Amino acid sequence: MAWQSYLDAEQARFVQELLAFVRIPSVSAKPENIADVARAADWVAARLTAAGVQGAQVLPTTGHPVVYGDWLHAGADKPTVLIYGHFDVQPAEPFDLWDSPPFQPVVRDGRVWGRGASDDKGGMMVPILAVEALLKTAGRLPVNVKFFFEGQEEIGSPDLPPFVAANVARLTADMIFSADGLQYSPDQPQIVEALKGIAKAEIVVRGPRSDQHSGLHGGGIANPAMALAQILATMKSADGLVTVAGFYDDVIDLTPQDRAAIARIPYDEASYLAETGAPAVFGEPGYSTRERLWARPTLDVNGLTSGWQGIGSKTVLPAEARAKITCRLVADQDPARVLAVLAAHVQAHCPAGVTAEFQPGQGGAGPFLLPSGHNASGIAAQVLEEIYGKAPYRTRLGGSIPVMTTLLGALGVHAVMFGFSHDDENLHAPNEFFRLDAFRKGQEAYVRLLQRLAA
Amino acid sequence: MAWQSYLDAEQARFVQELLAFVRIPSVSAKPENIADVARAADWVAARLTAAGVQGAQVLPTTGHPVVYGDWLHAGADKPTVLIYGHFDVQPAEPFDLWDSPPFQPVVRDGRVWGRGASDDKGGMMVPILAVEALLKTAGRLPVNVKFFFEGQEEIGSPDLPPFVAANVARLTADMIFSADGLQYSPDQPQIVEALKGIAKAEIVVRGPRSDQHSGLHGGGIANPAMALAQILATMKSADGLVTVAGFYDDVIDLTPQDRAAIARIPYDEASYLAETGAPAVFGEPGYSTRERLWARPTLDVNGLTSGWQGIGSKTVLPAEARAKITCRLVADQDPARVLAVLAAHVQAHCPAGVTAEFQPGQGGAGPFLLPSGHNASGIAAQVLEEIYGKAPYRTRLGGSIPVMTTLLGALGVHAVMFGFSHDDENLHAPNEFFRLDAFRKGQEAYVRLLQRLAA
């Protein structure tokens, strides 16, 4: 097992390289870090070349660049595997809550502490190191591999869809694995079967031309803030069902098998309430909390604004009232169709005396659901079982990862999340860290994955 | 008619003084303007002294100060008249909707434009200038006059009741006139027979400890913004009836005579809609728009706030949502009892998964209704008929002036509103203005009023 010896021998160097990678403050959200994101792209391309990957290069997009490289000599009878990750990171503010500076990473307690150590610099190095171990020891890979790393995941990948659409031939693959992903816990692996999509909108209710005196005009004309409340109240029942006609039309119901699979995964309601601080769980009747979180569509009000919001009172009858809403979608809901039924509902339920405008928002994404019997995820599950000594949970995620739907849409391939971070690693918070044993375990997992894929 | 010549000769100076007065941003609602309210009080006391009023002084309350001054040398056989007004103003936000800055007043088209020009800085200067004209020309006043100006009318005069109670001897009078008042139109006077009372509250709905990720927790726990909307929607029917149990219990129904009197006053719905810019009139079924505005209680949402309100979207499930509400009350509703039925309603209608707190607001006031055959208002009506050449309408007002009920309660006198603003002057909105011809007409009216009261 030469590749395992190689990983053992080189692990200390790999950790030093991760520290160097984390030192680059590649914050995609901040204009002052544009050059740092580009520097991180150069670092990744150089690291791919050092690993033996061929033609590694930085490619421009209309925003932050991407990095591409490949090794395609396994033969036409072997599958081609695209591996995805990202080299940009979240902003590190507030700096004063970090125990050590976010861009001066340190190793402590078997962990690397620094912004991006877990999300996703540590994660995206894992498959590069696995490929290096195989190329430096066996001189070849068991399958054809393409690496595709982006620098704008943390800002929602706005420039990625046109790039992917223009580079389908370059990126086309039989299977896709995302190195940006979580395991359930350090000793329990998971396969994430579904992600929710998202549809965003703002409802604007308008009444008088400008804010009016609530004494002089109250009772004479309608109040837009009350009308907005009445519209919103028609969208959800008191017990949490979304009451917008057509909202659930395209939802694939959970099968008894799906529900049993979800129920098998430990869930502690007291811990969940302690984590959020909410007084109780709440949501659509007929489903468990985890079913609602993982597999049922939601409608949430993200913000309300109207009239006087300062200290004390200002007795106005507001000119307008606004609500920002987002729906999290499950297969086979379509963001555009959901926005259409919401728009129709708002118009149908606008009370007398005001007008309501429905403004669809930018940045929607379709839901993601692995088809049953999906081959790549089945193989990934076997590898995880081999490495962890237990079968992975089949989980779902309430969040949205737009690149997963972008890749599905453009390349027709359901990506498999095959990453080794954990959700307790302060991913978007101060004191982000990455477990070094997961770093090592992930490298072995990727080697075994590539080997199994060849079989 | 020396006093008339004096008014003519000094009018340009009076306007400059009004501009100086409006330049003081005496916003009583905002802690950062406390010193400005005090500065406005000093300005008023100095202006009273300049007019020849004696002992003008700023007196402390438990909040913003008041200003008192008097001239009591008309003789014991002459009545003592208390004249009221206020030198604080509404907040001026949103600043960007003003055509000229709210605290940099300008004269344009025969009007002074600026926050407080009409409500009530221009209005409260009127009787001071009338008294000055008499004192500077005749050397004396026909009746004994006390001036009483406050600096917290726009926040509901919370500290005035204890101040008035502690100063009954100082404030006692045979008649009270309020310089904070409206005429029906520039060529049609009115006597206001009734004012609405007010009850204020804030509803705070709380869910998770802090804002949560709407993907990771949407569907798992309740959304406070949606819950707030649902609570508000239970408080008013789609056709405008307040649906809070007990809300209408103490309302004195309009008699057929009351309704006929209201119907005699011209009302043009198209003009009303043009004035407010609202798309339609709206309110409690079974009453005309004017009946609702003048003589029926109301419930309005003054402000909503929750979650993300900036540009674009932030996919949070908010920790809390707040609504500021006010009810305008008619005789014989009691603010405390109305707050009690609202509080009970909110608790009874709080959806599952959140908590709702009902916070009663400061500055409630009872409704005000002139007794029939009230003497001071009869004299005021005669003066208005003389000045305008037509009899005043007997109207009601949807607004609340807590001091009217405070003065009635403490001094046993029904104040008469004798002011010269108009309800189209954007009193609590951007681009507030005051008509300079009404400024001048009001000064003459106050001179004639004092003269008639001596007879």
Interface residues (C-beta under 8 A of the other chain):
Chain A: K196 I198 K200 G207 P208 R209 S210 D211 Q212 H213 S214 G215 L216 H217 G218 G219 G220 I221 A222 N223 A225 M226 L228 A229 Q230 L232 A233 T234 M235 K236 A238 D239 G240 Y272 T276 G277 A278 P279 A280 V281 F282 G283 E284 T289 R292 L293 R296 P297 T298 L299 D300 V301 N302 G303 L304 T305 S306 G307 W308 Q309 G310 I311 G312 S313 K314 T315 V316 L317 P318 A319 A321 R322 A323 K324 T326 R328 P351 A352 G353 V354 T355 G361 Q362 G363 L397 G398 G399 S400
Chain B: A29 K30 P31 Q90 P91 E93 L97 I155 G156 K196 I198 K200 R206 G207 P208 R209 S210 Q212 H213 S214 G215 L216 H217 G218 G219 G220 I221 A222 N223 A225 M226 L228 A229 Q230 L232 A233 T234 M235 K236 A238 D239 G240 Y272 T276 G277 A278 P279 A280 V281 F282 G283 E284 T289 R292 L293 R296 P297 T298 L299 D300 V301 N302 G303 L304 T305 S306 G307 W308 Q309 G312 S313 K314 T315 V316 L317 P318 A321 R322 A323 K324 T326 R328 P351 A352 G353 V354 T355 G361 Q362 G363 L397 G398 G399 S400 D423 N426 L427 H428 A429 P430
